[in-house]
Amino acid sequence: MIEIEHLSKSFRTADGTTEALKDVSLRVETGDIFGIIGMSGAGKSTLVRCINLLERPTSGRILVDGTDLGALSERELREKRREIAMIFQGFHLLMQRTCLQNVCFPLELAGVKPAAARERALELLALVGLSDKAGSYPAQLSGGQQQRAAIARALAAGPKLLLCDEATSALDPTTTASILSLIREINEKMGITAIVITHQMSVVESICRRVAILDGGEVVEQGDVSEIFARPASAAARRLVFPEGETESAVIATEDRHFIRVVFNGAKATATPLIARMALEEGIEANIAYASTRSLSDKMFGSMLLSFPEEAQARGAVEYLTRMPDVIAEEVEPHVC
């Protein structure tokens, strides 16, 4: 379990003191995949560096399985850090070493005998799908393959916690999906707790169970991903979940109709789109005023703004759609969009 208690971090600058983190408290259960999301400058990278004390917090505590990292000696902290691995947006592979040698490197530093290190490294390369790239150098690998090699290297020391700092930000959507699937697989097979730092809501939606919204160095909202995605309470969460909010407001302002917002939170995609099914089964026809949806595997995420000429139709649509698994529908008033 990872417990972050009243964590604050300040930096001295030429212009004075900057508060990067302000009284952050989080709890990540063992075996969880926990998301920390926020826009640029929210304090995400500072927070992840504080978790393993690469940055020393100004105040507050970091506890890993009940151990206060800040109370450890330098030697004890080095030992504890072996349980905490990191992967980054930049892969940080050693360019002069092969893929196999990169994965062997932390094992060599730990004093593992070369034969045992090689055997373990080959097992990890197989786990991340790079068995055929053991002899390749980083420059010969694609971005996704380099990140897989970095993940294998991070796992070499047998960590209990994997910190992912914008690990997919430099990758295309297809490669991102494959890396996130790999992180989920590692979590399930090895029981490794993962903390995923990102500015992309789609990343959180696809693999995280719980999430914290960071804004201006503060946690403004936290809870189950499904609940926050369906009903974001803070302004920062609404900007992340519904980035189209201004567009919705503009649409509503120009039409004298009744509107509902439909949120897809992992709803299973079917051959017949849900809105078309509603028209066929209930005789309720909706106009799609705005849509921002995406598919991950066979599941749908995102939201739609539907309009109806009559209030009764809008209410009927809400009743119909809320019966569907992983779909949230609610009427939207002009002033709340």
C-alpha positions, 0 to 999 in steps of 0.5 A: 500500500502507498500512502501519501500524507499531507504532501507539499513541495516548494521550490525557490526561484528568482521570483520567490517561492513556487508551491508545486504541491499543496497538502496532497493526500492519496491512498493507493491499495496494493495491486491497484492501477491508480491514475493521477491526471492533470493538465501541464503544470498541475504538479504531476511529475513533481508528485511522482518524483516525490513518491520515491524521494527523487525530490524531497517533499517540503512537508508530509510523508510517503509510506510504502507498506507502512514504511516512512521513506523520509525516515530511512537512512540513505542506505535503507532508502536505496534498498527500498527504491529497488521495490519502486520502478519508473518508466518515462515518456523518454525511454532512457535506454543506453544506446550503446547497449543491446536490448538484452544488455539494457535489461541486464544492466540493473541486475548487474548493478545489484550483483547478480551473476551474468548467467542468472542476469541473462536468464532473467532478462530473457524471461522479461523480454519474452514477457514484453514481447521482445524475444526476437529483439534481444540483440537489437540496439535501441536505435533499431527499435520503434518507439513502442518497442523501446518502451517495452524494453524500458518496461522489461528493464524496470521489472528486472529488480522485481519491484512491487510498485511501478511508476509510469510518468507520461509513459505513452505520451510520445506514442501513437494511439495504437502503440499506446493501447498496446503499452497500456494493455501490457501494463494491465497484464503485468499488474494482473500476472505479477501483482505489481501496483501501478501509479499512472501519471498522465494528462490523457483521460483516455489513458485513465479510462482504459486501465485505471480503477481509481483516479485523482485529479491534480490541479494547481498542485492540489488534489481537487477530486479523487475516486473511482474512474467510472464515477468521476468520468460519469459525474465530474464534480470539480471544474478541473475534472469537467475540463478533462472529461468534457473538453468539448464543454464550450462547444456544447454550450454554444450548441445549446445556446443556438437551439430551442430543443431539449438536450441530454448528455450520454456518457459511455464508460466502457460500454460494449460496442455492438453492430447496431449503434445504441442511438439507432437501437433506441429509435428502432426499439422505442421510436425515440429519434435523437439528433446528435448535436455533438459527439466525442467518442472513441473505441478501445478494443471493443468498448466505447468511451466518451460522450454525446450531446443529444437533442430532442424537440420535446421534453418527453422524448428527452426523458424517455431517452434518459430512461432507455439509455440508463438501462444499458450497462456502462452508460450514463444519461442525464438531462442537461440544462443550458446553464450547467454545460 
